[in-house]
């Protein structure tokens, strides 16, 4: 039984403020709700609060409320609770909140109910519904209005599961891995599970999916995206949204705009042509609205062509044109001008303050009609999803994961893994394999299974590849050596005879943006989001704020060393005059590392140049002799029949990567192991594309992305042949940074606070095709343990669709999944990319089986954006079908009139 108690404490003060506190107690758990009163009210309003919460007043309580009627207006301020922070107020709510019964009886529309509530809200109550705050462990919540039985709107970070440090949730494969499945079915199923876990925690919304495109190969948040193609991102995103919202949970789709990099993200001006913006970067969001019926969107950081994204009326006009009927929230600190953002169409801002918003309205700076629209948008969505009449109650300790969710996570991880190379059909491994050397920190000690930042999810447990392989091969001798470092931690200086350098740093201050080369005192303070020189510098010594430090070392032993630096800001390191490491570190004290070969008893000079972004924070160096670790791994590889190296690269929100290399000494480890054993397999856990300087020397490569808590069992299932590889690359793996669409400083990280999308429509595979550049691996690429052929391509034109028919056959010895990719080549006169993905079909076939498939391509999807309008030009189009963007084997032409 729940025992409700009401306590009142009246504080006599010149301001007439009082504090009224009551709590519910159920099973020993206690929830506090505080009321702070200011101004005038009446006893009836206080009783409304009493009735809403279903508490019982004693004589002292009635006296206290009578006194409070003389001194203050009740205003809700919720306090953190031990177990449940949203009081169950709405089960049997009486007359003071008639919209509750009306909502349950469906006698009024959500919009009508919202208007009825809005008419009774005070200005302060309206403001409280338009401001989001962080109240740990709640990532985002407004304050609610208890007087009107309006619960707080509660939102969890995503998109790779329930974040914000919540426990008892599933740590799912990253969104990039989901993209590699090319499966809208898995995306929908994932959305259903994610929506269910959100509801189990008593949360209203999850910030997912993320629909930004991977434009920059080094983007730190690539792992959160669906890759580089707008069609694939839109299809998977819409399916996930439908799944999330099928559980009554709001999908907050992010980040509306042209957000493609972390460097200087708050104030970065993104110069992008209207056609490029609409056909590429807004296209997935348009599908999210039209096909997914998204309940909410989050506007992005930065500016588009000089206008703050969260204050751009053109962007919000486009939303309305798509038929959007939800609410828009700003990303944290993305609304640089609150009034501008509300006027443009933002409904909920973070950060802001209720008193500040009230003050803007009272001063006439923000029209009350604009605030009314914002609150109406939020309330309408909440009524539509029954989040007011059937309020959820946040419970951070309630378990949300389940066996079925773990099984789904395993299926997604297995289907996401991409087989990039498989010489001599080494994979799958034979059960009779007598010995396997398992190498790398990623195999056991420190697996990289999820990215960092606001999307980080806590795993209830972790399946390691080492333990899973031992279970898969019980009769095989499995040897393990860690062999390398992959973690973002700084190693101490080791095996160095002495370290000598300048005892302190001196210099002179150079004004930001002056262009004067020189050194500065590190106490000079810079902010990468407001000091353009910091975030856009490309050469040490140019611009303002550079510092210089020289170290002299002498090594004791010859071998491979890991040279690492923890830094905040652009940093260059040279060894005996040769640049060995460079990074545009922006948002955090990142650790960057590389491998160098040093000789014993030789002196080396290390030069460091960096930007002093924070006070007294020069870089910290580390140098670790890893030769013995690598030597142990090499010995194990030499003794084993097969060597498997598990390697990884950590990605996170807040900083872009410095380069495409695997961190630490992992490349050196792989090269050394491959030299010792030609049957070397490399399994990668990365959040994006990486360079593979050892590719020619290894037998097999698997890209496993960030697979979440089921890392080990999913990897082992692919290696032992329990499942056949079905993943395809959702983004291009470039051969080098120089051969990417954003290889110039103007394209990334930008110059003078602006980044130019000079490649236009030609991002990803479109650019490689147009410029005849061969990548390391193309978009859509992925091998299988069997082989497939496609034939008999036919295309029929109906009123609204192109109907594509073809036959697919499994010509190999094993069952497998073929991913049929359908591209359309537009008329050459349109200046469109050569090929654009327009359709996908996944087909599971047994050996020798064939199947006829049909895929409908809406003719509207062929429209282009010109002069502010969408048109579908007449002309001859070519439909191309293949297994990747670089391997299109079937072709058919069709004319549109």
C-alpha positions in Angstrom: 0.0 0.0 0.0 1.2 3.5 -0.8 1.2 5.8 2.2 0.9 9.5 1.3 2.0 12.1 3.8 1.8 15.9 3.6 4.3 18.1 5.4 4.3 21.9 5.4 7.0 24.1 6.5 6.2 27.8 6.6 9.0 30.3 6.6 8.3 33.8 7.8 10.4 36.2 5.7 10.1 39.8 4.6 9.5 38.5 1.0 6.6 36.4 2.1 8.2 33.2 0.6 7.2 29.8 1.9 8.2 26.3 1.3 5.6 23.6 1.1 6.8 20.0 0.9 5.0 16.7 0.5 6.1 13.3 -0.4 4.9 9.8 -1.3 6.3 6.7 0.2 5.9 3.3 -1.4 8.1 0.4 -0.4 10.5 2.6 1.4 11.2 4.7 -1.6 10.5 8.4 -1.2 9.7 11.1 -3.7 9.9 14.8 -2.8 8.0 17.6 -4.6 8.7 21.1 -3.4 6.6 24.2 -3.8 8.1 27.6 -3.6 5.5 30.4 -3.4 5.9 34.0 -4.3 3.2 36.6 -4.9 -0.5 36.2 -4.4 -2.8 33.2 -4.8 -5.9 31.7 -3.3 -6.6 28.7 -1.2 -8.6 27.1 -4.0 -5.6 26.9 -6.2 -3.6 25.2 -3.5 -6.4 22.7 -3.0 -6.3 22.0 -6.7 -2.7 20.9 -6.2 -3.8 18.7 -3.3 -6.5 17.0 -5.4 -4.1 16.4 -8.4 -1.6 14.6 -6.2 -4.2 12.7 -4.2 -2.7 13.5 -0.8 -4.5 13.9 2.5 -4.2 17.0 4.6 -4.1 17.2 8.3 -5.2 20.2 10.3 -1.6 21.6 10.2 -1.6 21.2 6.5 -4.8 23.2 6.1 -3.5 26.0 8.3 -0.2 26.1 6.4 -2.0 26.3 3.1 -4.3 29.0 4.4 -1.2 31.0 5.4 0.4 30.3 2.1 -2.6 31.8 0.4 -1.7 35.1 2.0 1.9 35.0 1.0 2.6 33.3 -2.3 1.7 31.7 -5.7 2.5 28.0 -5.9 5.2 27.3 -8.4 6.5 23.8 -9.0 10.1 22.9 -8.5 10.8 19.2 -8.5 13.7 17.8 -6.5 15.8 14.7 -7.4 14.3 11.6 -5.9 15.9 8.3 -4.9 13.8 6.1 -7.1 11.0 7.9 -8.9 11.0 11.5 -9.8 7.6 12.0 -11.5 4.8 11.7 -9.0 1.9 9.5 -10.2 -0.6 12.3 -10.2 -3.0 11.5 -12.9 -4.7 8.2 -12.2 -7.9 9.5 -10.8 -7.7 13.2 -11.3 -11.0 15.1 -10.8 -12.6 18.2 -12.2 -9.7 20.7 -11.9 -8.1 19.0 -14.9 -11.0 18.0 -17.2 -8.7 17.5 -20.2 -7.5 14.3 -18.6 -10.8 12.5 -18.9 -11.4 14.2 -22.3 -8.1 12.8 -23.5 -8.9 9.3 -22.2 -12.3 9.4 -23.8 -11.0 10.9 -27.1 -13.8 13.5 -27.1 -11.4 16.2 -28.2 -8.5 16.4 -30.5 -4.9 16.8 -29.2 -4.8 20.3 -30.5 -8.1 21.2 -28.9 -6.9 19.8 -25.6 -3.7 21.7 -25.9 -5.6 25.0 -26.5 -7.8 24.3 -23.5 -4.8 23.8 -21.2 -2.9 26.8 -22.7 -5.8 29.1 -21.9 -5.5 28.3 -18.2 -1.7 28.6 -18.0 0.0 31.6 -16.4 3.0 33.2 -18.2 5.4 31.6 -15.8 3.8 28.2 -16.4 4.1 28.6 -20.1 7.8 29.5 -19.8 8.4 26.5 -17.6 7.2 24.2 -20.4 9.4 25.9 -23.0 12.7 25.5 -21.2 14.7 22.2 -20.8 17.1 21.6 -17.9 19.4 18.8 -16.8 18.5 17.1 -13.6 20.7 14.0 -13.2 20.1 11.3 -14.1 17.6 13.0 -16.4 19.4 14.4 -19.4 16.6 16.7 -20.4 13.4 17.7 -18.7 11.1 20.7 -18.3 9.5 21.5 -14.9 5.9 20.5 -15.7 2.9 22.3 -14.2 1.4 20.3 -11.4 -1.5 22.8 -10.9 -2.8 21.8 -14.3 -1.8 18.1 -14.0 0.8 18.6 -16.6 3.8 16.2 -16.0 7.3 17.2 -17.0 8.5 16.3 -20.5 11.4 13.9 -20.0 14.0 13.1 -22.7 16.9 10.7 -22.8 20.0 11.1 -24.9 20.5 8.6 -27.7 20.8 7.3 -30.4 22.7 4.1 -29.5 20.5 3.3 -26.5 19.5 5.0 -23.3 22.4 7.2 -22.3 22.9 9.6 -19.3 24.5 6.9 -17.2 21.3 4.9 -16.9 21.7 1.3 -15.8 19.7 -1.8 -16.7 19.6 -0.9 -20.4 20.9 -2.5 -23.5 24.1 -1.3 -25.0 23.2 -1.5 -28.6 25.4 -1.6 -31.7 26.2 1.9 -32.8 23.9 3.5 -35.4 26.7 3.2 -38.1 26.6 -0.6 -37.6 22.8 -0.6 -38.0 23.4 1.3 -41.2 25.7 -1.4 -42.4 22.8 -3.9 -42.3 21.0 -1.9 -45.1 17.9 -3.3 -43.4 14.8 -1.3 -42.7 13.4 -4.3 -40.9 16.2 -4.4 -38.3 16.0 -0.6 -38.1 12.3 -0.8 -37.3 12.8 -3.6 -34.8 15.6 -1.6 -33.1 13.3 1.4 -32.9 10.5 -0.7 -31.2 13.0 -2.0 -28.6 14.5 1.4 -28.0 11.0 2.9 -27.6 10.1 0.1 -25.2 13.2 0.6 -23.1 12.5 4.3 -22.9 9.0 3.7 -21.8 10.2 1.1 -19.2 12.3 3.8 -17.6 9.3 6.1 -17.5 10.8 8.5 -20.0 8.8 10.3 -22.6 11.3 10.6 -25.5 14.6 9.4 -26.8 16.9 11.6 -28.9 17.2 9.3 -31.9 17.9 8.7 -34.7 20.8 10.9 -35.8 20.3 11.7 -39.5 23.4 13.8 -40.3 25.5 12.6 -43.2 29.1 11.7 -43.0 30.7 14.4 -45.1 34.1 14.5 -43.3 36.1 11.3 -43.0 37.5 12.4 -39.7 34.2 13.4 -38.0 34.2 12.4 -34.4 30.5 11.5 -34.4 30.5 9.3 -37.6 29.6 6.3 -35.4 26.3 7.9 -34.5 25.2 8.4 -38.1 23.8 6.2 -40.9 26.7 7.0 -43.1 27.1 9.2 -46.2 24.1 8.5 -48.4 20.9 10.5 -47.9 18.5 7.8 -49.2 19.9 5.1 -46.9 19.9 7.5 -43.9 16.3 8.5 -44.6 15.0 5.0 -45.1 16.6 3.6 -42.0 15.8 6.7 -40.0 12.1 6.7 -40.9 11.9 2.9 -40.1 13.5 3.5 -36.7 11.2 6.4 -35.9 8.1 4.4 -36.7 9.4 1.7 -34.4 10.2 4.1 -31.5 6.8 5.8 -31.8 4.9 2.5 -32.0 5.7 2.2 -28.3 4.2 5.6 -27.5 7.7 7.1 -27.1 8.6 10.3 -28.9 11.5 10.2 -31.3 13.5 13.4 -31.2 15.3 13.3 -34.5 18.7 15.1 -34.7 20.4 17.3 -35.7 18.4 19.3 -38.3 20.8 21.3 -40.4 24.2 20.8 -42.1 26.0 19.6 -39.0 29.0 17.4 -40.2 32.0 18.1 -37.9 32.9 18.7 -34.3 35.6 21.2 -34.8 34.3 24.7 -33.8 30.8 23.3 -34.0 29.0 26.0 -31.9 29.8 28.9 -34.1 30.9 27.4 -37.4 29.4 28.9 -40.5 28.6 26.3 -43.0 28.6 27.7 -46.5 26.3 25.4 -48.6 24.3 25.9 -51.8 20.5 25.7 -51.4 20.3 22.8 -53.8 23.0 20.8 -52.0 21.4 21.6 -48.6 18.0 20.4 -49.8 19.0 17.4 -51.9 21.6 16.0 -49.4 21.6 17.3 -45.9 17.9 17.9 -45.4 16.7 14.9 -47.4 16.9 12.4 -44.5 14.9 14.8 -42.3 12.3 15.2 -45.0 11.9 11.4 -45.0 11.8 11.4 -41.2 8.8 13.7 -41.3 7.0 12.4 -44.4 7.6 8.6 -43.9 8.3 8.5 -40.2 5.9 11.1 -38.9 8.5 12.3 -36.5 7.1 13.8 -33.3 10.1 16.0 -32.6 13.3 17.4 -34.1 16.4 18.9 -32.7 18.0 21.8 -34.5 21.8 21.7 -34.9 24.8 23.7 -33.9 26.4 26.3 -36.1 25.1 28.5 -38.9 24.0 27.9 -42.5 25.1 30.6 -44.8 25.5 33.1 -42.0 22.2 32.3 -40.2 22.2 30.4 -36.9 20.6 27.0 -37.7 18.3 27.2 -34.7 17.2 30.7 -35.7 16.8 30.1 -39.5 13.2 30.8 -40.6 13.9 29.3 -44.0 14.7 26.0 -42.4 11.5 26.0 -40.3 9.4 27.0 -43.3 10.7 23.9 -45.1 9.7 21.8 -42.1 6.1 23.1 -42.3 6.1 22.5 -46.0 7.0 18.8 -45.4 3.9 18.5 -43.2 5.7 18.5 -39.8 3.3 18.7 -36.8 5.6 18.2 -33.9 7.8 20.3 -31.7 11.4 21.4 -32.2 14.0 21.6 -29.4 17.4 23.3 -29.7 20.6 21.3 -29.1 22.5 22.4 -25.9 23.7 26.0 -26.5 22.7 25.8 -30.2 20.1 28.6 -29.9 22.5 31.5 -29.9 19.7 34.0 -29.7 16.6 32.7 -27.8 14.2 35.3 -29.2 15.4 34.7 -32.8 15.0 30.9 -32.3 11.5 31.1 -30.9 10.4 33.5 -33.7 11.9 31.1 -36.3 10.0 28.1 -34.9 11.9 26.5 -32.0 9.6 25.4 -29.3 11.9 24.3 -26.5 15.3 25.7 -25.7 18.3 24.6 -23.6 19.8 26.3 -21.8 17.6 29.1 -20.7 15.7 30.1 -17.6 12.0 30.4 -16.8 12.4 33.9 -15.2 14.5 35.0 -18.2 11.9 33.9 -20.6 9.1 35.6 -18.5 11.2 38.8 -18.5 11.5 38.7 -22.3 7.8 38.5 -22.7 7.0 41.2 -20.2 9.5 43.6 -21.8 7.8 42.9 -25.2 11.0 41.4 -26.7 9.3 38.1 -27.2 5.6 38.1 -28.2 3.3 36.0 -26.0 1.7 34.6 -29.1 5.1 33.1 -30.1 5.5 31.5 -26.6 1.9 30.3 -26.9 2.7 28.6 -30.2 5.7 26.9 -28.7 3.9 25.5 -25.7 0.9 24.5 -27.9 3.2 22.5 -30.1 4.7 20.6 -27.1 1.3 20.0 -25.5 -0.3 18.8 -28.7 2.4 16.2 -29.2 2.2 15.1 -25.6 -1.6 14.7 -25.8 -1.3 12.9 -29.2 1.1 10.3 -27.5 -1.0 10.1 -24.3 1.8 11.4 -22.2 -0.4 13.7 -20.1 -3.5 11.6 -19.4 -1.3 8.5 -18.9 1.8 10.1 -17.6 5.0 8.1 -17.3 7.0 8.1 -14.0 10.7 8.2 -14.4 12.4 5.3 -12.6 16.2 5.1 -13.2 16.6 1.8 -11.4 13.9 -0.1 -13.2 15.4 -2.7 -15.5 14.6 -2.0 -19.2 16.7 -4.5 -21.1 15.5 -8.1 -21.8 16.6 -11.3 -23.3 14.7 -10.5 -26.5 16.5 -7.1 -26.7 19.9 -8.8 -26.3 19.0 -11.3 -29.0 18.0 -8.4 -31.3 21.3 -6.6 -30.5 23.2 -9.7 -31.4 21.3 -10.0 -34.7 22.1 -6.4 -35.6 25.7 -6.8 -34.7 26.1 -10.0 -36.7 24.3 -8.5 -39.7 26.4 -5.3 -39.5 29.8 -6.8 -39.7 31.5 -6.3 -43.1 33.9 -8.8 -44.6 36.4 -6.6 -46.4 39.0 -9.3 -47.4 39.1 -13.1 -47.3 42.1 -14.5 -49.2 41.9 -18.2 -50.0 38.6 -18.4 -48.1 40.4 -18.5 -44.8 37.1 -17.5 -43.2 35.1 -19.1 -41.7 37.6 -20.9 -39.6 37.4 -24.6 -39.5 36.4 -26.3 -36.2 39.5 -28.4 -36.6 41.8 -25.5 -36.4 44.4 -26.7 -33.8 45.6 -23.4 -32.5 44.6 -19.7 -32.7 46.5 -16.7 -31.4 44.1 -14.0 -30.2 45.9 -10.7 -30.0 45.2 -7.1 -29.1 43.6 -5.2 -26.2 40.3 -5.2 -28.2 40.1 -8.9 -27.8 39.8 -8.9 -24.0 41.4 -6.2 -21.8 40.0 -3.0 -23.3 37.5 -3.7 -26.1 36.2 -0.6 -27.9 32.5 -1.4 -28.3 30.8 2.1 -28.1 31.6 5.7 -28.8 31.8 8.6 -26.3 29.9 11.7 -25.6 26.2 12.2 -25.0 25.4 8.9 -26.8 27.6 6.7 -24.5 25.6 3.8 -23.0 26.5 1.7 -20.0 26.6 -2.0 -20.7 25.1 -4.4 -18.1 27.7 -6.9 -19.2 30.3 -7.3 -22.0 31.0 -10.4 -24.1 34.6 -10.4 -25.1 35.9 -11.9 -28.3 38.5 -14.0 -26.4 36.0 -15.7 -24.2 33.5 -16.2 -27.0 36.2 -17.7 -29.3 37.2 -20.1 -26.5 33.5 -21.2 -26.4 33.3 -21.5 -30.1 36.5 -23.6 -30.4 36.6 -25.7 -27.3 39.1 -28.2 -28.7 41.4 -25.5 -30.1 44.5 -24.2 -28.2 43.7 -20.5 -27.9 46.7 -18.2 -27.0 46.2 -14.6 -25.9 48.6 -11.7 -25.9 47.5 -8.1 -25.5 50.3 -6.9 -27.8 49.4 -3.3 -28.2 47.7 -0.2 -26.8 44.4 1.2 -28.1 43.0 3.2 -25.2 42.8 7.0 -24.9 45.2 7.0 -21.9 48.7 8.5 -21.7 51.6 6.2 -21.0 54.5 7.4 -19.0 57.9 8.1 -20.4 59.8 4.8 -20.2 63.2 3.5 -21.1 64.5 7.0 -21.5 67.9 7.8 -20.0 67.1 11.4 -19.4 64.6 14.0 -20.3 65.7 17.6 -20.7 63.8 20.7 -21.9 63.1 24.3 -21.1 62.2 24.6 -17.4 59.4 27.0 -18.1 57.7 28.6 -21.0 58.0 32.3 -21.8 56.8 34.3 -24.7 54.7 37.2 -25.8 51.0 37.5 -26.4 49.9 37.9 -30.0 46.3 39.2 -30.7 44.0 36.5 -32.1 43.6 36.8 -35.8 46.6 39.1 -36.2 48.4 36.7 -38.5 51.7 37.4 -36.6 53.9 34.3 -36.0 55.3 33.9 -32.6 55.1 32.3 -29.2 52.7 33.2 -26.4 52.5 32.5 -22.7 50.2 29.5 -22.2 48.1 31.6 -19.7 46.6 33.3 -22.7 43.1 31.9 -22.9 41.5 30.8 -26.1 38.1 29.3 -26.8 37.9 27.2 -30.0 34.3 28.0 -30.5 34.8 31.8 -30.5 38.4 32.2 -31.6 38.6 31.3 -35.3 42.4 31.1 -35.4 42.3 28.2 -33.0 39.9 26.0 -34.8 41.1 26.7 -38.3 44.9 26.9 -38.1 46.7 24.6 -40.4 50.4 25.3 -39.8 52.4 25.7 -36.6 53.5 29.3 -36.1 50.8 30.9 -38.2 48.2 33.0 -36.6 48.0 33.7 -32.9 48.5 31.7 -29.7 51.2 29.3 -30.7 53.7 27.9 -28.1 56.8 25.9 -28.6 58.6 23.4 -26.5 61.7 21.3 -27.2 62.7 18.1 -25.4 65.9 16.0 -25.7 65.8 12.3 -24.9 68.1 9.3 -25.1 66.6 5.9 -25.3 67.9 2.9 -23.5 66.7 0.2 -25.9 66.1 -0.2 -29.6 62.6 -1.0 -30.7 59.1 0.3 -31.4 57.9 3.1 -29.1 54.4 4.6 -28.7 54.7 8.4 -28.8 51.6 9.9 -27.2 50.4 13.4 -26.3 47.5 14.7 -24.3 46.6 18.1 -25.5 43.9 20.7 -25.8 44.2 22.5 -29.1 46.0 22.2 -32.4 49.3 20.3 -31.7 52.2 19.4 -33.9 55.0 17.0 -32.9 58.2 16.4 -34.8 61.0 13.9 -34.1 64.4 15.1 -35.2 62.8 17.6 -37.6 60.3 15.1 -39.1 56.6 15.7 -38.4 55.2 12.5 -36.8 51.9 13.6 -35.2 49.5 16.5 -35.7 46.0 17.1 -34.4 43.3 19.7 -34.4 42.2 18.9 -30.8 39.3 21.1 -29.9 36.9 20.1 -27.2 38.7 17.9 -24.7 42.1 16.8 -23.5 42.5 14.1 -26.1 45.3 11.5 -26.2 46.8 11.0 -29.6 49.5 8.5 -30.4 51.6 6.9 -33.1 54.4 4.4 -33.4 58.0 5.3 -34.0 61.2 3.2 -34.2 64.0 4.4 -32.0 67.6 3.1 -31.7 69.4 2.5 -28.4 71.8 5.0 -26.9 70.9 7.7 -29.4 69.8 11.2 -28.6 66.5 12.5 -30.2 65.0 15.9 -30.3 61.2 16.2 -29.9 59.7 19.6 -30.9 56.1 20.4 -29.8 54.1 23.3 -31.1 50.5 23.9 -29.9 47.8 26.4 -29.3 47.3 27.6 -25.7 43.5 27.3 -25.5 43.2 26.9 -21.8 45.3 28.5 -19.0 48.5 26.7 -18.1 47.7 23.5 -20.0 50.6 22.6 -22.2 50.7 19.2 -23.8 51.8 16.2 -21.8 54.0 13.7 -23.6 54.3 10.0 -23.2 56.8 7.6 -24.7 56.4 3.8 -24.1 58.6 1.0 -25.3 56.1 -1.5 -26.7 58.6 -3.8 -28.4 58.3 -6.5 -25.8 54.6 -6.6 -26.0 54.7 -6.8 -29.8 57.5 -9.4 -29.6 55.3 -11.6 -27.4 52.4 -11.3 -29.8 54.6 -12.2 -32.7 55.9 -15.3 -30.9 52.3 -16.4 -30.2 51.3 -15.7 -33.9 54.3 -17.7 -35.1 53.3 -20.7 -32.9 49.6 -20.7 -33.9 47.9 -21.9 -37.1 45.9 -18.7 -37.3 46.4 -15.3 -35.8 43.5 -12.9 -35.1 44.3 -9.3 -34.2 41.5 -7.3 -32.7 42.2 -3.6 -33.2 40.1 -0.5 -32.6 39.8 3.3 -32.7 37.8 5.3 -30.2 35.5 8.1 -31.5 33.5 10.6 -29.5 31.4 13.7 -29.6 33.4 16.8 -29.0 36.5 16.2 -31.1 37.2 15.1 -34.7 39.9 12.6 -35.3 43.4 13.7 -36.1 44.0 11.2 -38.9 42.8 7.9 -40.3 45.4 5.7 -38.5 44.6 3.2 -35.8 45.8 4.8 -32.5 48.8 3.6 -30.5 51.1 0.9 -31.9 48.3 -1.2 -33.4 49.4 -0.8 -37.0 52.9 -1.8 -36.0 51.5 -4.9 -34.2 49.4 -5.9 -37.2 52.3 -5.6 -39.6 54.6 -7.6 -37.3 52.1 -10.3 -36.7 51.3 -10.6 -40.5 55.0 -11.0 -41.2 55.1 -13.9 -38.7 51.9 -15.6 -39.8 50.4 -15.1 -43.3 47.1 -16.5 -42.0 46.4 -13.3 -40.1 42.9 -12.0 -39.6 42.2 -8.4 -38.5 38.9 -7.6 -36.8 38.3 -3.8 -36.5 36.1 -2.0 -33.9 36.0 1.5 -35.3 33.5 4.3 -35.6 34.3 5.1 -39.2 36.8 4.6 -41.9 40.5 3.8 -41.1 43.6 3.5 -43.1 45.1 -0.1 -43.5 48.8 0.2 -44.4 49.1 -3.6 -43.7 46.2 -4.6 -45.9 48.2 -6.4 -48.6 50.0 -8.6 -46.0 47.0 -10.0 -44.0 44.6 -12.7 -45.2 41.3 -11.4 -43.9 39.7 -8.2 -42.6 36.4 -7.7 -40.8 34.9 -4.3 -39.9 32.8 -4.9 -36.8 32.1 -1.2 -36.0 31.0 -0.6 -32.4 28.9 -3.7 -31.6 28.0 -2.9 -28.1 27.7 -5.4 -25.3 27.4 -8.4 -27.6 30.8 -7.8 -29.2 32.4 -11.2 -28.5 29.5 -13.5 -29.4 28.7 -11.6 -32.6 32.4 -11.6 -33.7 32.8 -15.2 -32.9 29.7 -16.2 -34.8 31.0 -14.6 -37.9 34.5 -16.1 -37.5 33.3 -19.6 -36.9 30.7 -19.5 -39.7 27.6 -19.7 -37.5 26.5 -16.6 -39.5 27.5 -15.5 -43.0 28.7 -11.9 -43.4 25.8 -9.7 -44.5 27.1 -6.2 -43.8 27.8 -3.5 -46.4 29.8 -0.3 -46.0 27.5 2.6 -45.4 30.4 5.0 -46.2 33.5 5.0 -48.4 36.8 4.0 -46.9 39.3 6.4 -48.6 42.8 5.3 -49.5 44.2 8.5 -47.9 43.0 11.8 -46.4 44.3 13.6 -49.5 41.9 11.6 -51.7 38.7 12.7 -49.9 36.1 15.3 -50.9 37.0 17.5 -47.9 40.8 17.4 -48.2 41.3 21.2 -48.3 41.4 23.4 -45.3 38.5 25.4 -46.6 36.4 22.2 -46.7 37.6 20.9 -43.3 38.2 22.2 -40.7 37.5 25.6 -42.2 39.1 29.0 -42.5 38.2 32.0 -40.5 35.3 30.3 -38.8 33.6 29.1 -42.0 33.6 25.8 -43.8 32.8 25.6 -47.5 30.9 22.6 -48.9 32.7 23.1 -52.2 32.1 19.5 -53.3 28.4 20.3 -53.5 26.3 17.3 -54.3 29.4 15.1 -54.7 29.9 13.7 -51.2 31.1 10.2 -50.5 30.9 7.7 -53.4 29.5 10.4 -55.7 32.8 12.3 -55.5 34.9 9.2 -56.1 33.0 8.3 -59.2 33.0 11.9 -60.6 36.7 12.3 -60.1 37.7 8.7 -61.0 39.4 8.2 -57.6 39.8 4.7 -56.4 39.0 4.4 -52.7 40.4 1.7 -50.4 36.8 0.2 -50.2 33.8 1.7 -51.9 30.4 2.5 -50.5 28.1 -0.6 -50.4 31.0 -3.0 -50.5 31.0 -6.3 -48.6 31.9 -9.9 -49.1 30.1 -13.1 -48.2 31.0 -16.7 -47.5 29.0 -17.6 -50.6 28.5 -16.0 -54.1 25.5 -14.4 -55.8 24.5 -13.4 -59.3 21.8 -11.0 -60.5 20.2 -11.2 -63.9 17.1 -10.4 -65.9 16.8 -6.7 -65.1 13.6 -5.1 -66.3 12.2 -1.6 -65.4 8.6 -0.6 -65.9 7.2 2.9 -65.6 3.8 3.4 -63.9 2.0 6.6 -62.9 4.2 7.3 -59.8 6.9 4.6 -59.6 9.6 2.9 -61.5 9.1 -0.8 -60.9 12.5 -2.7 -60.9 12.4 -6.4 -61.5 15.3 -8.8 -61.4 16.4 -12.3 -60.4 19.0 -13.1 -57.7 20.6 -16.5 -57.3 23.0 -18.0 -54.7 25.7 -19.7 -56.7 27.9 -20.7 -53.8 28.1 -23.5 -51.2 26.6 -21.8 -48.2 23.4 -19.9 -47.2 23.8 -16.2 -47.2 22.3 -12.7 -47.5 22.7 -10.7 -50.7 22.2 -6.9 -50.6 20.9 -5.7 -54.0 21.8 -2.0 -54.5 19.8 -0.1 -57.1 21.3 3.2 -58.4 19.9 5.7 -60.8 21.9 7.7 -63.3 20.1 11.0 -64.0 20.3 12.7 -67.4 23.7 14.3 -67.9 22.2 17.7 -68.5 21.1 17.9 -64.8 24.6 18.2 -63.4 23.7 15.4 -61.0 26.2 12.8 -59.6 26.8 9.9 -61.9 25.0 7.4 -59.6 22.7 7.8 -56.7 21.3 5.1 -54.5 17.6 4.9 -54.9 16.6 1.4 -53.7 17.8 -1.6 -51.7 16.7 -5.2 -51.4 18.1 -7.8 -48.9 17.6 -11.4 -50.0 18.4 -14.5 -47.9 19.1 -17.5 -50.1 20.1 -21.1 -49.6 22.8 -22.7 -51.8 21.4 -23.0 -55.4 18.3 -21.0 -54.6 17.1 -18.2 -56.8 14.4 -15.6 -56.4 12.7 -12.9 -58.4 12.4 -9.6 -56.6 10.6 -6.3 -57.3 11.5 -2.9 -55.9 9.4 0.2 -56.4 11.3 3.5 -56.8 9.0 6.5 -56.4 9.4 8.8 -59.3 9.2 11.7 -56.8 12.5 10.5 -55.3 14.2 11.5 -58.6 13.2 15.2 -58.1 15.8 17.9 -58.0 15.7 21.2 -56.2 15.9 24.3 -58.4 15.0 27.9 -57.7 13.2 27.0 -54.5 11.1 24.2 -56.0 11.2 20.5 -56.6 11.0 19.3 -60.2 11.4 15.9 -61.8 12.9 16.6 -65.2 11.9 14.6 -68.3 14.6 12.6 -70.0 16.4 9.3 -70.3 17.4 7.8 -67.0 19.6 4.7 -66.4 18.9 2.2 -63.7 22.0 0.3 -62.5 22.1 -2.7 -60.2 25.1 -4.1 -58.4 26.9 -5.2 -55.2 28.5 -1.8 -54.5 28.7 1.7 -55.9 31.8 0.6 -57.8 30.5 -2.7 -59.1 27.3 -2.2 -61.1 26.7 -5.2 -63.4 23.1 -4.7 -64.7 21.8 -1.7 -66.6 18.5 -0.7 -68.0 17.3 2.6 -69.5 14.0 4.3 -69.1 12.5 7.5 -70.3 10.4 9.8 -68.2 8.1 12.3 -69.9 
